[in-house]
Amino acid sequence: MNTTPAPTTSASPVRLKAVEAEDQPTVSPALEALYRGFEQELLVPLWTEIGDLMPAHPRSRAVPHLWKWENLLRLAGQAGEIVPVGRGGERRAIALANPSLGGRPFATPTLWAAIQYLMPGEDAPEHRHTQHAFRFVVEGSGVWTVVGGDAVPMNRGDFLPQAGWNMHAHHNATSEPMAWIDGLDIPFQYATESQFFEFGRDEISETERTTPDLSRSERLWGHPGLSPVAVTHTAPGSPLLSYKWEFTDRALADQLALEKEGYGGTVEPGHAAVRYTNPATGGDVLPTMRAEFHRIATGVETAPLRETGSSVYQVFDGSGVVTVGTKSWTVSRGDLFVVPSWEPFSARSEAGASDSDSGALDLFRFSDAPVFEALRLNRTQKDS
């Protein structure tokens, strides 16, 4: 009987180096031979990797970074003039690429953030994907996102979540271009090799081009504290497709007013915050992403906070100084910045009547917190 010997690995990707160190075995010809055997069989001993694989605390591959809104908007406007939005390019979305992630279009190892730009009268064609997504509008109005045939208006300050595998398109009904930010869990699903994508119709119907003040989802689910008895919702993600700015603004203003009256309600003095929640469950709006809005009264500096998992912030209004790890930046409306896992974050509000409607520093934030909480890997620490 003929047998074929097992192939040998002539160019193993494993490379091991024996080093003289207190926590390593003594360098010897026998150790070198052992390491060559490990390389040939594609084996890596933990004692050579433990400092990297199991550090004392998280060491994110991402780094703190700031993107200025004026630069993003200028480049997106140029793209609007020369890059089509139809099939092929699919979306005129321009992703933030963290400088330490090898040029990948990832803001953090788990989060995608992008500016999307739609020219007057344009439609972004329909598609769906398993990636969970949202849109947040820092300025402008006149675009409708159409999710499952439901036309949802997009206006300044609105937060529009959309769970994965829902057909969706966008339509600009105005004579002006409009930009907004997209947030998705693309890097997380890319890393877990779980993503699916499917094209939808090339064009939406005339009925879907209507521009109602309220979408069907808002008429069913947009009443505070009230859920429709006849409708059950078991799909992942929130059934409410638009969280309007007027309600977010009022909730934040009321928190700060109650604090001044001595009743508390803020996360720390001068720092109001709300979380967007699923009206059907009370939990996060999306399975893999959490969205919040923070308002920091002028002159207030928040305590440095560390958290496992990463966040992306956008300045909605006002100005101030944000510090992430060892980096500090002066920020203003529209600017985006990244807070990697376990890097301390704090913000000081320098907002006033001239640069903020609320007179405060307003920050929109999204993070991967639901993933970490589901896996019981969430941890926070306030630094002194």
Helices and strands as residue ranges (DSSP letters): H 29-40, G 46-48, H 50-53, E 65-67, H 69-82, E 93-95, E 112-118, E 123-129, E 133-136, E 141-147, E 150-155, E 159-162, E 168-172, E 178-184, H 186-192, E 197-199, G 207-209, H 216-221, H 245-260, E 271-275, E 290-297, E 305-307, E 311-317, E 320-324, E 327-331, E 336-339, E 345-349, E 360-367, H 369-374, E 380-382
